[in-house]
């Protein structure tokens, strides 16, 4: 419809064609109002029954909610209308009729449980609040791409079908690949390391990752979006600096460009951009602060992973984004480099929101012999990863990077109760369709 006018652009004194969905019909007797919704908002169509063509009025009045309609007419000023204008129609066409019974109410007047909404995601996304989440998500991805490019990072796309897992055989989805066993990739980690060794010194990727975790919680997915960064000649502290910058830039982009969406979600007044100067706690300091909160039945000791309850207690104590650094070497992956002056400590770090972990990263082990030793210490067979390890014999620079959970960033940014709210078509233990 080249001649189409969006609802938000309709101005008094102009003849227009508007098209969208029937949001609501208000029949007041001699006059009725058809509310048409498009991607920019809603516009009122005034139907004067005794003064207009009867067939046209009947067509409008008989249109079921969520039917797609086209309306031709003149725009007039009307202060009482939702947008201050209304269309006086000369023609109404039902382009696609909707069923009378809908599985959920896109107007939001009648609520629906999340499973029902996800089963009928196309209808659910007609709600202003749902659309706002994904407009914000798109702006976040634009913002982080811009800041990566400002750091002279090259965007890459790595394979999602692989012969071996990033961290061994756990939590892998096996598939049949031309008669051979293959897996859905858990992470672009190994490939982005190979890239920085190629002479393309700084890279990023935004793409899907797959984890066969059997968690069924509001913060876990089996297909997620990972925002990854890797740079040659960086150490872990420089990688953390970029991480701060990227997360802050994502918030900045939303604050600057998503006012309408934040208003739709009721967040316009409370949305805050992080300072960009996140506290950095060592692992030892983190467990001491968790123990001091008294939130756990048993005190944490060196080498323990941080339980969810401990993360929540520490997050409330810190009250902002923060890093946990200097993790024990034994509980970080084989590719994380240890500190030169203390082999019991790794350069691995996590970046946390008060609600949950968002980022895992660190400096990588670039020395071939030590990399192979790391495989063996973690019970992995280096030969299964030869495509990766052999490149470390040909001159691999020191490098560091991280991976950020895209959905977790959206979830914590917008205060969503369930991570699935920020995914168009989630994949979890129960959901493989739509």
HUFEN-V58412 format. One record per backbone hydrogen bond with DSSP energy under -1.0 kcal/mol. NH is the residue of the N-H (numbers start at 1). CO is the residue of the C=O. E is the energy in kcal/mol with one decimal. If there is no record, write none. Layout:
nh->NH co->CO e->E
nh->NH co->CO e->E
This chain:
nh->4 co->1 e->-1.7
nh->5 co->17 e->-3.3
nh->9 co->6 e->-1.4
nh->10 co->7 e->-1.0
nh->13 co->75 e->-2.8
nh->14 co->11 e->-1.2
nh->16 co->73 e->-3.2
nh->18 co->71 e->-2.8
nh->20 co->69 e->-2.0
nh->21 co->37 e->-2.8
nh->22 co->67 e->-2.2
nh->23 co->35 e->-2.8
nh->24 co->35 e->-1.2
nh->26 co->33 e->-2.9
nh->28 co->31 e->-2.4
nh->32 co->47 e->-2.4
nh->33 co->26 e->-2.7
nh->34 co->45 e->-2.6
nh->35 co->24 e->-2.9
nh->36 co->43 e->-2.6
nh->37 co->21 e->-2.8
nh->38 co->41 e->-3.0
nh->41 co->38 e->-1.2
nh->43 co->36 e->-2.4
nh->45 co->34 e->-2.4
nh->46 co->87 e->-2.3
nh->47 co->32 e->-3.1
nh->49 co->30 e->-1.7
nh->52 co->48 e->-1.2
nh->57 co->53 e->-2.3
nh->58 co->54 e->-2.7
nh->59 co->55 e->-2.4
nh->60 co->56 e->-2.0
nh->61 co->57 e->-2.7
nh->62 co->58 e->-2.3
nh->66 co->22 e->-2.8
nh->67 co->64 e->-2.0
nh->68 co->96 e->-2.6
nh->69 co->20 e->-2.7
nh->70 co->93 e->-2.7
nh->71 co->18 e->-3.1
nh->72 co->91 e->-2.5
nh->73 co->16 e->-2.3
nh->74 co->88 e->-2.1
nh->75 co->14 e->-2.6
nh->76 co->86 e->-3.0
nh->78 co->84 e->-2.7
nh->81 co->78 e->-2.0
nh->84 co->81 e->-1.2
nh->86 co->76 e->-2.4
nh->87 co->44 e->-3.0
nh->88 co->74 e->-3.1
nh->90 co->72 e->-3.1
nh->91 co->72 e->-1.6
nh->93 co->70 e->-2.8
nh->95 co->68 e->-2.1
nh->96 co->68 e->-1.7
nh->108 co->105 e->-1.8
nh->117 co->113 e->-2.2
nh->118 co->114 e->-2.7
nh->119 co->115 e->-2.1
nh->120 co->116 e->-1.1
nh->124 co->120 e->-2.4
nh->125 co->121 e->-2.5
nh->126 co->123 e->-1.7
nh->127 co->124 e->-1.9
nh->131 co->127 e->-2.4
nh->132 co->128 e->-2.1
nh->133 co->129 e->-1.6
nh->134 co->130 e->-1.3
nh->135 co->131 e->-2.0
nh->136 co->132 e->-2.3
nh->137 co->133 e->-2.3
nh->138 co->134 e->-2.0
nh->139 co->135 e->-1.9
nh->140 co->136 e->-2.6
nh->141 co->137 e->-2.2
nh->142 co->138 e->-2.1
nh->143 co->139 e->-2.7
nh->144 co->140 e->-2.5
nh->145 co->141 e->-2.0
nh->146 co->142 e->-2.2
nh->147 co->143 e->-1.8
nh->148 co->144 e->-2.3
nh->149 co->145 e->-2.5
nh->150 co->146 e->-2.0
nh->151 co->147 e->-1.1
nh->152 co->149 e->-1.9
nh->153 co->148 e->-2.1
nh->154 co->202 e->-2.7
nh->156 co->204 e->-2.5
nh->162 co->183 e->-2.8
nh->175 co->182 e->-2.7
nh->177 co->180 e->-3.8
nh->180 co->177 e->-1.6
nh->182 co->175 e->-2.6
nh->183 co->162 e->-2.6
nh->184 co->173 e->-2.0
nh->185 co->160 e->-2.4
nh->192 co->188 e->-2.7
nh->193 co->189 e->-1.7
nh->194 co->190 e->-1.8
nh->195 co->191 e->-1.9
nh->196 co->192 e->-1.8
nh->197 co->193 e->-1.1
nh->198 co->195 e->-1.6
nh->201 co->199 e->-1.4
nh->203 co->230 e->-2.7
nh->204 co->154 e->-2.1
nh->205 co->228 e->-1.7
nh->207 co->226 e->-1.9
nh->209 co->224 e->-2.4
nh->210 co->185 e->-2.1
nh->211 co->222 e->-1.8
nh->212 co->171 e->-1.9
nh->220 co->217 e->-1.1
nh->222 co->427 e->-2.6
nh->223 co->427 e->-1.0
nh->224 co->209 e->-2.2
nh->226 co->207 e->-3.2
nh->227 co->404 e->-3.1
nh->228 co->205 e->-3.3
nh->229 co->402 e->-2.5
nh->230 co->203 e->-2.2
nh->231 co->400 e->-2.6
nh->232 co->201 e->-3.3
nh->233 co->398 e->-4.0
nh->239 co->235 e->-2.0
nh->240 co->236 e->-2.0
nh->241 co->237 e->-1.8
nh->242 co->238 e->-1.9
nh->243 co->239 e->-2.1
nh->244 co->240 e->-2.5
nh->245 co->241 e->-2.0
nh->246 co->242 e->-2.7
nh->247 co->243 e->-2.4
nh->248 co->244 e->-2.4
nh->249 co->245 e->-2.3
nh->250 co->246 e->-2.0
nh->251 co->247 e->-1.8
nh->252 co->248 e->-2.6
nh->253 co->249 e->-2.6
nh->254 co->250 e->-1.7
nh->255 co->251 e->-2.7
nh->256 co->252 e->-2.3
nh->257 co->253 e->-2.0
nh->258 co->254 e->-2.0
nh->262 co->258 e->-2.6
nh->263 co->259 e->-2.2
nh->264 co->260 e->-2.0
nh->265 co->261 e->-1.5
nh->266 co->263 e->-1.3
nh->267 co->262 e->-3.2
nh->271 co->267 e->-1.8
nh->281 co->323 e->-2.8
nh->283 co->325 e->-2.3
nh->286 co->282 e->-2.4
nh->287 co->283 e->-2.4
nh->288 co->284 e->-1.9
nh->289 co->285 e->-2.3
nh->290 co->286 e->-2.4
nh->291 co->287 e->-2.6
nh->292 co->288 e->-1.9
nh->293 co->289 e->-1.0
nh->304 co->301 e->-2.2
nh->311 co->307 e->-2.4
nh->312 co->308 e->-2.5
nh->313 co->309 e->-2.2
nh->314 co->310 e->-2.6
nh->315 co->311 e->-2.8
nh->316 co->312 e->-2.4
nh->317 co->313 e->-1.7
nh->318 co->314 e->-2.7
nh->319 co->315 e->-3.1
nh->322 co->352 e->-2.1
nh->323 co->279 e->-3.1
nh->324 co->350 e->-2.7
nh->325 co->281 e->-3.1
nh->329 co->344 e->-2.8
nh->331 co->328 e->-1.4
nh->332 co->329 e->-1.3
nh->336 co->333 e->-1.7
nh->337 co->363 e->-2.7
nh->339 co->345 e->-2.7
nh->345 co->342 e->-1.8
nh->346 co->327 e->-3.2
nh->347 co->337 e->-2.8
nh->349 co->361 e->-2.7
nh->350 co->324 e->-2.1
nh->351 co->359 e->-1.8
nh->352 co->322 e->-3.9
nh->353 co->356 e->-3.1
nh->358 co->351 e->-2.8
nh->359 co->351 e->-2.0
nh->360 co->403 e->-1.8
nh->361 co->349 e->-2.8
nh->362 co->401 e->-2.4
nh->364 co->399 e->-3.1
nh->365 co->335 e->-2.4
nh->371 co->367 e->-2.3
nh->372 co->368 e->-2.4
nh->373 co->369 e->-2.0
nh->374 co->370 e->-1.9
nh->375 co->371 e->-1.8
nh->376 co->372 e->-2.1
nh->377 co->373 e->-2.4
nh->378 co->374 e->-1.3
nh->379 co->376 e->-1.5
nh->380 co->375 e->-2.7
nh->384 co->381 e->-1.4
nh->385 co->382 e->-1.6
nh->386 co->383 e->-1.3
nh->388 co->385 e->-1.4
nh->389 co->385 e->-2.8
nh->390 co->386 e->-2.4
nh->392 co->389 e->-1.6
nh->393 co->390 e->-1.7
nh->394 co->391 e->-1.2
nh->400 co->231 e->-2.0
nh->401 co->362 e->-2.0
nh->402 co->229 e->-2.1
nh->403 co->360 e->-2.2
nh->404 co->227 e->-2.7
nh->405 co->358 e->-2.4
nh->406 co->225 e->-3.2
nh->409 co->405 e->-2.1
nh->410 co->406 e->-2.0
nh->411 co->407 e->-2.9
nh->412 co->408 e->-2.5
nh->413 co->409 e->-2.3
nh->414 co->410 e->-2.3
nh->416 co->411 e->-2.0
nh->419 co->218 e->-3.6
nh->421 co->418 e->-1.9
nh->422 co->419 e->-1.6
nh->423 co->420 e->-1.5
nh->428 co->431 e->-1.0
